[in-house]
Amino acid sequence: MSARSRTDPAPMPAGGRPLRWWIPLLAWLLRGFYFGRIRIFGAHRQPVPRRGGRLIVSSHRNGAIDGYTVLRVFPGAQGLVSIQLLRHPLLRWMFDGIAVVRDKDRERYAKRRAAFAHPVDAGCAQLRAGGDLVIFPEGSSEWGWQPLPYQRGAARIARTLLDEGLSLEVLPLGLHYQAPDRFRSRVEALVGVPVNLPARDADESDRDWERRIHQAIATALDAVSVNCPTPEVFATTEAWATVRAAAGESYALAFIGAQQRPQAPPPPPPRARPWPWDWLVVAAFMLLAAPVLLAGRVAGGKADARNTVSFFRIVGGLLVAMVWLPCLLLMTWFWPWPLLVLWPLAALGWWRWPRVMHRGNP
């Protein structure tokens, strides 16, 4: 839903508040062009069928783009979104969610939490109505060797609903990017089994019960996401996962396995043999999409951290693409033969890009 600047939310429709109709389509287009196919592993191997009433707790590795990745696994799921992401008209068009005012948002934008529905109340309302809700317990995104401290919002929502006697399923989701700042890099999602939420003990306080629920959620999320003991183990684990992925295995499963059983650094991964005409088709893609790629490159240079580069590139590239794509269609109308030859070559170049530009390691 769009951010509401009032404390009384609109009545919640049955099935929860849906995403605006164009958001799933836009997410599919942008993540598909930038990353390609995002593979799903773990408890599910395909997008999880819509059922509603599920709380999805996800790792937060790559800024706002994580929201698009989650929609690949859980289509239609709503999320709690920082007002930082909803301040600009373009970003309000690109993203959707229940507005949340973080402490740093209050300091940076002089926003009052009282001006928005409380995130726990809004999240509970979404789940009571039978909708799916996504929460990033870290609260912010960082590309590091272990997660940021988990906030207790998910546990508070779960405790509130369980206390009301409602049935609740909590699913952990680990997002794994082989290179978060690289165009056409490998992305995988690892879905964990539902969290075994502890029942309330006799005479147990709300705070103590909530703490045990929080610990259960944190343990389940750590089991499917990045949580290395040291930066050195993280670097070695990334290297092992890259080697296994080059051999056709799952990057996410290989990462979790190497993380749980640290090993010595692996040998360099074997380089895939390029096709003789790979550079030709990649050049065709670069020619056809030159303004978009250039805009993304320039915008990515404005990012303040590695985990926000892709977000800046996608936003910058999208702005130029909205002008450049109609121009390409007009040129195809007036000069059909050269462009009709260039289009399929460029599509093949987009597909072969990782093999050429990433030196065989997507």
Protein Blocks (a to p, Z undefined) as FASTA:
>chain_A
ZZddbfbdcdddehiaaddfklmmmmmmmmmmmnopaddehjbfbdcddebjiacddddf
eljklmmmmmmmmghiacdddfklmmpmklmmmpgcdddddfklmmmnopafklpccfkl
mmmmmmmnopacdddfkopacddfbdcdddfklmmmmmmmmmnopacdddddddddfblk
bghiacddddddddddddddehiafklmmmmmmmmmmmmmmmmmccdfbfklmmmmmmmm
mmmmmnopafklmmmmmmmmccddddddddddddfklmmmmmmmmmmmmmmmmmmmmmmm
mpcbfklmmmmmmmmmmmmmmmmmmmmmmmmmmmmmlmmmmmmmmmmmmmmmmmmmnnop
ZZ
